[in-house]
C-alpha cells in the first residue's frame, strides 16, 4: 500500500518537475530571442563630431517646389526655428488644423522647450477662413508651425509625411535624430533623450528606422472600412513591413533616402505604409523594432493607478485622449526612474 502511494507521489513529482522545466525553457527561450532581437540592430554609431550632409545637389532642379505629384508646392506658414547648430532631436508632429487643444497640451507637457530639442507641428491648409485666421494667430504666438499648401485630409497624409522629410532636409539639416509622431501621442521625453544619447549615441547614428514594427498586415478591401484600399491602389494582399505613424525615429540618411524615392514614386494615401513600408523596401532599409518599449492600454491604466509608476518606456499607447496625456506627464514628473540602458545595442 505504502509502495503504491510512494509511486503515485513520485510520479506526480516527476510530472510537476517536467512541467516546471518546460516552462523554464520557454521563458529562457523567449528572453534569449528578445535579447538577440534587440542586439541585431542594423544602425551604425557615427564618429565623434560627425555631421551628416544632405546631398541635395543630387536632387533635380526645382525639387523644393515639388511634393510628389504636386508641382507648385510651398510652405504657407513656416518659421526658421532650426537655426541652432546644436539641435539634437527634432520632433515633427502631424496635427489637424482644428486640434488647438491637442497642440496646447503637447506644448504644456512633453513638448516643452528645452536645450537641443525642437517641436514642430505639421499641418495642411483649411478652406475655413475663421479657422485659418486662428491658425495664423496661434503661429504668431508660438512660431512652431510648418503648413503645406494642400488640403489637410486623411487622404492627403502622405503629402504631410513627405513634407516632414522635405522640411528636415531643407530647413533642419543639423538635427541628429528626427522623430515623427502625432498630436494624440505621448513621448516620454526625458527617457527618450537619455536613450538617444546613452543607449544610441550623442554623435547620432546612421541606418536607423526605429519603431513598433508591423509585419504581414492585411489590406482592407471592405467598403465599410475607412481604410479600404482598392486592388488598383495596392494590388498585394498584405502590406510590406512598416512603422505605425505615431512613433517613428529616423536617422538623417534614412530621411534623405526615403524622401528621394518618395519624390519619384506614385502617390499612395496611407502614409505610414507608403513611406516606412513601400519606400523603405525600395531603399533596402531595415526596420529596428522597439515594440516592448511602447505602452499598451493595460500598462497605461496600471501606471495611472499608481501600480507601476517606474515602468520604463519611450512612448505611450496609440490614440491617447487629452486627459491621459496630462495624467501620464504628471506621473513622469513624479517618477525617479527616468534613465536606463538596455535597449538595442
N, C-alpha and C positions, 0 to 999 in steps of 0.2 A: 504493500500500500504506500509506504513511505518512498520506496524506489520509484513508483509510478508518478507520485506527486513531484518528486525531485526532477524527473524527466520533463514533466509539463512545465515546471518553473524554469528549468534550464533552457527549454526550447523557447519559452517566452522571452527570456533574457537575450538569447541569440537573435531572435527576430527583432527585438527592440534595438539591439546593437546595430544590426544591419540597416534598419530604417534610419537611425541617427547618423550612421556612417554615410549613407546615401545622401541624406540632406546636407551633411557637411561637405561632401564632394560637389554637390550642386552649387552651394554658396561659394566655395572656393573657386569653382569654375567661373561663376558669374563675376566674382571680384577680379580674377585674373583677366577675363575678357574685357572688363571695363578698363583695367589698367592699360592693357595693350591698345585698346581703342583710343585712349587719350594720349598715349605716348607715340602713336604713329601719326602725329600731326605732320603736315607737309610744309608748314610755313618755315621760313628761314629768318634767323635773327640778323638784323642789319649791323654793320660795323659801327664803331663809335664815330659820332659826328657825321653819320651818313645822312644825306638828304636826297630823296627821290626827285628826279627832274622829269616832269611830264613831257614826253616827246611830241608836243603839239605841232611841231614842224612837219610831222608825218601825216597830219590830218589835211584833208583837202581845203583849198581856199573857200572861204565862206562858211566853214563848219560852224562857227559861233552862232550864226543867224539861222541855222537849220537844226530842227529837233526831229529826228527820224524822218517822217514824211511831211513835216510842217516846214515849208520853205521860207517863211518870214517870221521866225521865232524871235522873241525878245523878252527880257525881264521887265514887267510893268513896274514892279517895285523891287528894289534891291539896294542894300546898304553895304558899304565897304567895311564889314565887321572883321574881316580876316587880315588886318594889317599888322598883326602881331607875329613876328618871326618865330616865336617860341610856342606857337599853337600846337598843342599835343593831341587833343581829342576834339574832333568836330562832330557834333550831333545834328543830324538833319531830320526834322520831324514832319512827316506827312500830316497835314491838317486841312480840314474843310473850312471854307471861308466863315461859316456861321459858328464855328466852335470857339467862341471867345472865352467861355468859362474854362474849357479844357486847356487852352494856352495859358491862361492866368494861373491855373493850378500847377502846371509844369514850371512856370517861372517862380512860383512861390515854394516849390518843393525841390525835386531832384535837379531841376534846370536852373537853379540859382547861379548867378555869376561867380566864377572862381578862376584862379590863375590857370592858364593853359587849356581852358575849356570854352568852347563857343556852342551855343544852341541856336539853330536857325529853323524857322517854320517855313515849310514849302507849301505853296498854295497855287491853285489855278485861279482864273478870273470868274467873276459873277456878273450876271446881267442885271442884278438888283442894284439900282443906283444908291439906295439908302445903305444897303449892306456894304457897297464899295466905299462909300464915304466913311463908314465906321472903321473899315479896314485901314484906310489911309490915316485916320486919327490914331488907331492902335499902333501902326508902324511909326508914326511920328513920335510917339511916346517911347517905344521900346527899341526901335531900329533892329528888328530881328526877323524880317520877312525876306523871302525870295519868291516872287509871284510871276508865273509864266503867263503868256497871252493865249492860253487855251482854257476852255470851259472846265471848271472843276466838277467832274462827274466820275463815278467809279469806272466807267468805260474808258476814261482818259488817265487812269492811274499809271499806265506805263509811260505816258509823256512825263508825268511828275517824277517817276523814279529815275528816268534817264536824265531829266533836268537836274536831279540831285547829283548825278555823276558829272554832268556838264559844269554845274556850279563849283564843285570841288576842283575840277581840273583848271578852270579859268579864273576862279576867284579865291580859292583857299588851297593853293598847291602846297603850302608849307605844313599842313596838318599831317601828323604821323599816323593817326588812326581815324577812320571815318565810320561813324555809327549811323545807320538808317533805322528809324523807328517810327511809331505812330503816336498820335496825341491821346490815345487811351492806353498807353503803355507806361510801365514803371521801370526805371533804370536805377538799380542800387549803386548810385554814382560813386560813393567813396570806395566801395569794394571794386567797382569797375576800374577806377583809376589805379588802385593798388595792383589789381590783376594785370593791367596793361603794362605797368612799369616794372613790376617784380616777377610775375609769372611769365610774361612775354618779354618785352624789353623796352626800356625808356628810349632806346635809339630807333624804335619801330621795327617792323618785320616786313617780309615780302611773302607773296603767295598765300595770303590769308583771306579766306572766306569762312567766317565763323558764325554758326547759327544753330538753331534746332533743325536738324536735317530731316526732310520728309522724302521718303522713298516709295515708289510704286503707287502713288496716289491716282485713283481713278478719275477720268474725265467725266464731268456731269453732262449727261445728254437729255435729261428730263426737262420738259418745257416748264415745269413748275419750279425749277431751281433758278435763283437769281444768278447763279454761276454757270448756267447752261452754256456749253460750248458746242458749236456745230462741227460736223465732220470736216466741212470745208475750212473752218478756222483752225482746227487742230485734228488731224486725221488719226493720230495714235490713240489707243485706248487708255493708256496711262501716261502721266506726266514724267518728265525726267526728274532726277533728284534735284530738289530745290530748297530754298530757305523761306519760311513764313516771314512776311514783311515787317513784323513788329520788332524784330531783333536781328539785325544783320550787321556784322562788323567786317569792314573791308580794310585791306592794306591799299596804299595808293596805286601800286602797279596793277592790282586787280580792278580797281576803279577804271583805270585807263583802258585796259584790255576789254572790259565789258562795254564801256562806252563806245569804243572804236567799232566794235561789232554791231552794237545796237543801232548806230547811225546808218548802217548798210543792210539792215535786216527788216523784213516785213513786220509791220506792227501786229502785236498780239496783246489784248487788253488786260489779261491777268498778269499784273506787273511782276509779282514775286516769281511766278512760274517762268515768265519770259526772261527776266534779267538774270536771276540766280539759277535758273534751270536750263532753258534752251541756249541762252547766250553763254552761260558758264560751260555747258557741254561743248559748244563750238570752240571755246577758248581753252579747252582741256584743263579747266580749273577743278581742283579737288576740294570738296567741302570738308571743313573740320566741325565735327558735331560737339555741341556743348549742352545737349538737352537736359542733362542731370542738374544743371545749374540755372534752370528756368523753373520757377514755381508753378505748381499745378493748383487748381482751385482748392483742394483739400489742404494743401500746405498753407495757403493764404489764410484760411479760417483758423488753423492752429496758431499761426503767428499772431493774428489779430486778437485771438482769445488769450494770448499770453502763454501758450503751452510750449512754444518753440521759437522764442524771440531771437535766439542766436543762430538760427539756421543760416547756412551760407548759400548765397545765390547772387546772380548777376541781374536777372530780370524777374519782374512779377508775372503773373498769368496774363494771357492774352485778353483783350477786350475788358479792361477794368473800368468800373464806374468811378466817378469823381471822388466819392466818399472813401472808397477803398484806397485810392492813390494817396489821399491825405492821411488816412489812418496808417498805411504802410510806411509813409515817410516819418510819421511820429514814432513808430516803432524803431526805425533806423536811427533816429536821433537819440533814442534811449539806449540803443544796443552798444555794447562794448566790443563785440566780436565783428569787426569790420574788415579784418585783414587775414588772408590765407594764401597758401601757395601749394596747391596740389592739383592744378587743373590739367594741363595737357602736355606739359614738357616731358 
